[in-house]
């Protein structure tokens, strides 16, 4: 897939405020500070389309971007940011849960996992929850440039083993680095394949 245009459309605080359109949507979500904004900028090849920050929890709304005037990339608030007040955390979780479980034109969710870390309980818990939403999802292991390929592959293998305990049929697994651009084409290929499959059904 070649991305020729990418434009910010709107931010929504909850499902009710999301745009009413028929565009197929692909959502990106992960634990705070996992590199989501950098990945979105890499995919669209626009350095500041999504705001990159060293402050966890920067994304607080559901942000919609229109890609190639054909589909929407959805930037979801990160989960697990402890410094957000308890009530606000509940509101974020409620908004994300409502979107993931109730958005009819959501085609796939890409869950970002930090490839440098051992399996984190919060990631496993989120994946167990989303598996029950009946929405196709893929994993993207980020920041692969931060360690050797051997260490990165070992960490992904450990995560995979942890998932097999409750998910015998593993989802699609991808890896990327916003710095080296590794993995960009495979992520876009995944989106293309889902769009093609969706068009055939319709």
Secondary structure, 3 states (H helix, E strand, C coil): CCCCCEEEEEEECCHHHCCCCCCEEEEEEEECCCCHHHHHHHHHCCCCCCCCCCCCCCCCCEEEEEECCCEEEEECCCECCCCCCHHHHHHHHHHHHHHHHHCCCEEEEEEEEECCCCCCHHHHHHHHHHHCCCCCEEEEEECHHHCCHHHHHHHHHHHHHHHHCCCCCCCEEEECCCCCCCCHHHHHHHHHHHHHHHHHHC
